[in-house]
Amino acid sequence: MPQWLKNAVFYEIYPQSYLDSNGDGIGDFNGITSKLDYIKSLGFNALWLNPCYLSPFMDAGYDIQDYTKVAPRYGTNEDLYHLFDEAHARGMHVILDLVPGHTSDKHKWFKQSKKPTRNRYSDRYIWTNVVWDRPEGYSWVAGESDRDGCYMLNFFHSQPALNYGFNEITHPEWQISYKDKRVKGTLKAMIDVMRFWLDHGCDGFRVDMADSLVKNDPDKTATASLWRKVRKVLDAEYPEAVMVSEWCNGIQAINNAHFHCDFLLNHWKKLTYYGFRYRDEKGQNKSYFCKTAHVSAEDMLRLYLDELRQIEGNGYISVISGNHDTERISYMLDESELRLAYVFLLTLPGVPFFYYGDEIGMRYIPQRSKEGGYHRTGSRTPMQWDRDAVNLGFSTADVKKLYLDVDRTLDAPCVKQQLVDDNSLLNLVRRLNEVRQSHPDLQADGHLEVLHCGFDGVLCYKRGKNTAVLINPTNELRAAPLSIQNVIFEIGSHRGKELAPQTAIIFEL
């Protein structure tokens, strides 16, 4: 296990929306580099960058045309290497987004795979034998190449699926076993991509759709076997390189596939789904941190605790505030509720991830789709630096040239204004990160034990040897389940064993 993960707190950056340093309306590497001191000042010591590779941007960069060349909109490869160096000089780490399941249809591998004559890339993607063979249960494209066959898609029309083979063979005329030497080149090529970036200063990868490599693999056993091979290579050659999976199943991702961390995604009915974004069948906000919901944390915690117990000691569950695929956390929680949610997020075991702008409470802004974003586009708007600056400090470009428009409301939350407000959300995040860094009990390895999870909504849990977290998310007075002494951090207030509405306390037992 890379030692730096034990106290890591990640900050996710959507590169095209963070800071435009050259006035073209799109965020870039030099913009990110110029804000490393800001990020570090908040207590974030690791970055995750969304895909920044050469791409036609049909899916905002998740359709990769060249894995080892960055998109010119962000700068040059050298600019990214410089970002790595500057982060390392500050004691920070940077991981990139690895997209191993598919490429763009503009990738050189796919151009070769489309050819009717056999070549080394013919089996790099999944093809049927004849153009008329389009088995149900898969997404296909036909009639766009001279090769007689249809190619499988992972998502959009422009994202052909890379071929890592099949576990269960249902169409032997075109499906290849994942153990067959004809598909082993795909995994080798992906390992070579990792080597390239690790050799240039990258500290690891967040792996997009990590569970989707081998097809017809319902229990993900074959896919896990491939990732174990990757981990073996990295452990031997790059022992401090981190692998974080987008899997949302810690038992499979950590115990079986040997990832260091696994994302707990918001669209599954697990912890963050119930905690931060949950509506019942009547459309009512029943998120645990909604002050009027008055729900027990039991539903939120049940699956999480079971998974945590099974993976403990093998890796970490990564709870996220949100990401580029979900509505922002502020979409269903107001600022007072966000404060309690952030206490929770930053006092759980594992390795937490914050989405850029969540530290100031940026809003989800519904708008026209951009680069395949659709409903996700509203969570990808530019970072808000200064309410008094042009385009909130994101870019000096004319508004028509902006990648996406900024929040134009008069009270748009911005960094500059919150930096000087001691009670701002930004400064709350800073203080929480300071508490986490100064108390080993609250870091990745600290054990979690639930002390109270009542129907009154009050939640209390112990971290490590002698630190406890107590939360009353409701808008009513509640009784504390145990005596409160030696307070380390507090939002709201308490008197004796009486908890004021919307109170969160970190204290020593």
N, C-alpha and C positions, 0 to 999 in steps of 0.2 A: 504494500500500500504506500503510495507516495506520501511522504510525511507532511508536505505542505497542505494537503487536503484537510488535515485535522482542525485547522482554524480558518479554512477558506470561506469567504462570503463572496459569491459571484454577482456581477453586474452585467446583464445582457444588453448588448448594443446592436440595434438595427442600423448598419453603417450609413445607408442613404438618408437617414433621418436624424443623425446626431448633431453634426456641425459641419457646415460648408465653409471650407477655408479659402476657396478660390473664386467664390461668387458665381458659380454656374448653376446654383439652385439645388445641388445634390450633396449630401454629406460625404465625407472622404476620410482617408486614413490620417492625414495631417490634422484634420479637425479633431479626431479622437485623441491623437497624441497630445494636442494642446490642452486637453481637458483631463489628462491623467492625474494631475495634482488635485483637481476638484474631486475626482472619483475616489482617490486615496483618502482625501480629507473627510469623506463620509464614512470611512471604515471598510470600504470594499477593497479587497486585495487580490481579486481575480476578475478577468473579463471573459465573456463569451461573445464572439462576433458571429452574427448570422452570415450566411454564405457571401463571400466577396470575390468569387472566382469569375472568370470570363463567362458570359451568359447572354442569350438573347432576351432574358428577363420576361419570359412568358409566365413564370411563377416566381417573380421577385428574386431570382438568383438560385432557386432550388432546382433549376434546370441548367445543369452545368455543361458548358461547351469545352472547357479545358480546366482540369483539376489543379494544374500547377502554374497557372497564369491568372493574375487578378484582373478584374474588370477595370478598364481605363477610367471609368467614372469615379473610382475611388483613389486612383493614383497608380503607382507602379509596385512591382514586387519589392523593390528596394524601400519604398515608403512603408510597406507592411513590416519588413525586416526591422526598419528603424523603430516602428511602434513596439515591436517585441523588445528591442534593446532598451528603449526608454522605460517600458513597464518593468523590466527586470532591474533596472537601476533604482527603481522605487520599491523594490521588494514585492512586485506584483507579478502575476502569471496571466497568460493569455491562451485561451483555447479557441480553436476554429470549429466551424460547423462542417462535419463530414456527411456527405450525402451519398451513401454507397448503393442505394437501391435502384437508382435510375440516373440517366444523363439527359441532356438536351438531345433532340434529334439532329442538332447541328454538330455534335461531338464527332471527332475524327474516327473514333471506334465505330460509331453507328454508320457513318458514311461507308466504311468498308464492309460492315455487316450486311448492308443493303444490296451488295453486289451479287449477281447471280452465280458467279464462280466462287468455289470454296476458297477461303483464306483464313488466316489466323484469328480473324474476328467474327467469323460466321456464327460461332456459338457464344459470342460475348453477350448476345441478347436472346430473348425467347421468341422463337418463330415456330409457326405451324409449318407443315410440309407443303401444303398447297393453299393458294389464296382463298379457296372456297371453304376451307376448314376453319370454322370459328366456334370452338366449343363454348357452351354456356358456362357462366360462372367466372368469366374473365373479361377484361376490356381489351379490345383489339383495334388495330388500324390495318386496313387492307387497300391495295391498289395504288400505293404511292412509291413503289420501287419496282425495279426489274426483277427482283428476287421473287420467286413463286412461293408465297406464304404471307401470313399475317403476323405482325409483331405485337407483343403484349405491352400494355400500358400499366404504369403504376397510378398515375393521376390524370393529368391533362394529356391532350392529343400529342403534345410535343415532348412527352417524358417516357420514352421506351424503357421497359424494365430490364435491368441487367440480369444476366443468367448465372445464378449460383446453383442451379439444379432444382430438382423436386425430391421430396421425401416419399410421398405416396404417388406412385405412377398410375395414372388413370388413362393416359393416351400414349402408349409406348411408341407410337409412330413418330412423335416429335418431342416428348418430354425426356429429359436426361436426368439420371440420378445425381444427387448432390455429391456422390462419391466418385463420379465418373471423371476421368482425367480431362475430358473435353471442357469442363467448366471450372477447373481449378485455376486457370489463368485469370479468371475474374477476381478472385480473392487475392491472388498474388499482385495483380495490378493495383488493387486498393491498398494493400500493405505498402507498396512502393510509393503511392501518393502520401501516405502517412509519414513514411521515412523522409520524403522530400521536405515537408513542412517542419517536421521535428528537427531536421538537420539545419533548418534556417531559423530556429529559435522558438517555434511554437511549443506550447507546454502540454498539448493533448487535444482531445476532440470531444465535442458533443455530437453524438451520432443520430442523425435523422432516421426515423422509422427503423430502428435497429433490429426490430423483431421480424422484419419483412423479407429478409434475404432469400431463404429457401421457400419455394412455393409448395402448396399442399402439405404444410407442416403444422398441423393443428396444435400440437403441444410444444412447438418451437424447439424440439430437441435437436433437429438437424441444424437449425440456425444457430443455436447455442454452441454446438460443436465447432462451427466455423469461428465464432468469436473467441472461443478458448484458444484456438490456434493463433489468432491475432494477439491475444493477451500474452501468450507464450513468447512470441517474437518481441513484443514491446518490453516485457519484463527482462529479456536478455539484452536488448540493445538500448532501450530508453526507460530504465526503471522508474524514473520520476514522471513519466508521461501519464496523463490521466485520461480515462475513458468514461464518459458519461452517456448513458443510453436514454433515448426516447422510447420507452418500452411500456412503462406503467405496470410493471409486474416484477417486483424486486426478487421474488423467488426464482423466476426464470432468468432475469437479467443479471442479477448479482450472484446467486448461488450456482446457477447452471452455466450462464454465459461468461461469468467472471468479469463483468463490468465493475468499476469502482463505485459508481453512483448510478441511480436510476431515477428519472423524473417521475414525480407524482403529478400527473396531468389533470387539468381542470375539467375535462370533458368526461371523465369517468366518475362514477359515484363513489369516490373515495374522499379523503380528508379535505382537500381544497375545494372540491366540488360543493360539498355540504357547507363548508366553512365560509367561503368567500362568494360563491355564485350559485344560489339554489332557489328555484321557484317551485312551489307545489303545483298540483294539477289545476288549481284555480288561478295560477299566475301570481300568487302572493310570495313576497320575498321571505323565504324561510332560511336564509343563510344564518349560520350560528352567530356571526358577529353583527347581524342586523339587530339594533336595540329593541325593536318592537316585535321581533319574531318569537322571543321567549321559548326557545327550544333547548332541549338537552344536547350536550355535545356527544352523546352516546353514538348516534348515527354517524357523525363526522369521524369519530375515532375508531370505531369497531374494526373495520378492514385494515386501517392503517396500523393499529396496534398489533394485529395478528401478523401482518407482514413484517413489521419491525422486529417482532420476536423471532421470526424465522430467519431473518437475514443478519441479525446482530452479530458483529464480529467479522462478517465477510465483506461488508461494504456499507454504503450509505444511501438512504432515501433522500432525494432532493426535493424539498417543498419549494414551490415557485410562487412569487406574487402574481405572476401572469407571464405572458410571452406574446410573440408576434402573431399567434394564431387564435388568441382569445380576447374577448372584451376586457378592457382594463379593469383592474380590481376596484377602481372607483365607480365603475358602472352600477354596482349594486350596493356599495357601502359609502356613506358620507365620511367626512374627514374624521369625526370623532370615532366612528367605527373602524376606520383604517388604522387609527393609532393602536387600538386593541389587537387588531389583526396582525400588525407588525410586531407587537410584543410576542405574540404567539409564534409567528413565523421565525423570528430570530432567537427563540429560546427552545426550539425543538432540536433533537439530535440530527446528525447528518449535515449535509452541505446545502445551505439555502441559496436561492437565486432570486435576484431582484431585476425586474424589467426596467429599462431606462425610463425615467420620468415618473415612475411610481413613487420615488422618494419625495416628489413635490405634489403628488396627487393629480397628475395629468388625466384628462378626461378622454373617454371613448367618444369619437366624433363621427357619427355615421356619414358616409359620403360615397361618391361614385368609385367603383372599383379601379384599382391601379395595379398593373402588372400581375393580374391573377389573384389579387387580394380579396375581392368580393367583400363579404361582411368583415373580414379581418383588416381591411384597409383603415378602418376607424381607429385601430390600435397602433397604427404605424406612422402617425403624424409626427412632424418635426419636434425635436426637443425644445423646450421653452426656457430660454436663458435670462431674458430681461424684458419686462413688460414695456419699457420705454424705448426699446431699440427697434429698428426696422425688422420686420418678420420675427419679432421676439428674440432677436439675436442669433437665429439659426443661419441666416444667409442675407447677404446684401443684394441678392438678385431681385429683379422685378418679380412680382407675385406670380405672373404667368409662367415663369421659368422654374418655380419651386417644384420639387419632387411631389410634395403634397402641401396644401396650405396649412398654416398654423392655426391655433385656436384664436379666433378673433374676438372673443368675448372680453369685456372690460376687466373682468376679474380672473383672467387666465392665470393659473398658478405658474410662477417663474422662479428660477434659481436666485437671481440677484435679490429680489424682494424677500425671499424666505431666508437667505443667508443672514440678514441683519435682524430677523425676528426670532428671538430666543424660543418662542413658543410654536414655531412653524413645524410642519410635518417633516421637512428636511432635517431640522436640528434634532427632532425626535429620533429619526433614523440614525443620525450620527451618534447620539447618546446610547442608543440600543446596541449599536455595533461596538462602542467602547466597552459597554458592560459585558458583551459576549467575549470580546478579546481578553478582558482582564479576569474572567472567571472560567477556568477550564471545565467546570461542571456543565457549562452551557455550550460547549463546543461539540464537535462532531461525535466524539466517542462517549460523551456522558450518557449514562443509562437514563431511561425515562420510566417512571412509575406513576400511574394515575392514583392520586389520593382521594379525589372526590369528583364525581361526574353526575350531579343530581338533576332531577326534573326541574329544579328551580333555575337552571341555566348556568349555575356556578361550576367552574372547572378549576381543579387544582392538581398540579402534577409536580413530582420531585424530579430534579435533574442531578445526575451524578451523586456525590456523597451527601451533600447537605444544603442544596439550593432548591428552592421551590418557586413555582409560578402560580399565581392565583388570579382568576379572571371572572368578573361579573360583567357580561356584555349587555345586560338588560338595562332598561330605563327606570328600574325600581331598586329600592334598598334590598339587600340580601344579607343573610347571615354567613359569616366566614366559617368554614368547616374545621378550622384549627387556629391556634393563636398565631398572631403576626408579630414577629420581632425582627430586629436587625434588618431593616428594609434597605435594599440595594437600589431599587428603582420603583417609582410609583406614578401611575396616571390615575386621576381621580383622587379618592381619599378613603380612609377607613377610621373608625373610632371603635377601639376595642375589637370586638368580633363583628362589627357592623360595616358592611361594604356599601359605599355610595354607588349610585348608578354609574355604569360604564367605568369601572375601575379595573386596573391591572397592576399587580404588585409582584416584584421579584424580591425575595427575601431569603435569608439564611435560616435554616431549621436549627 
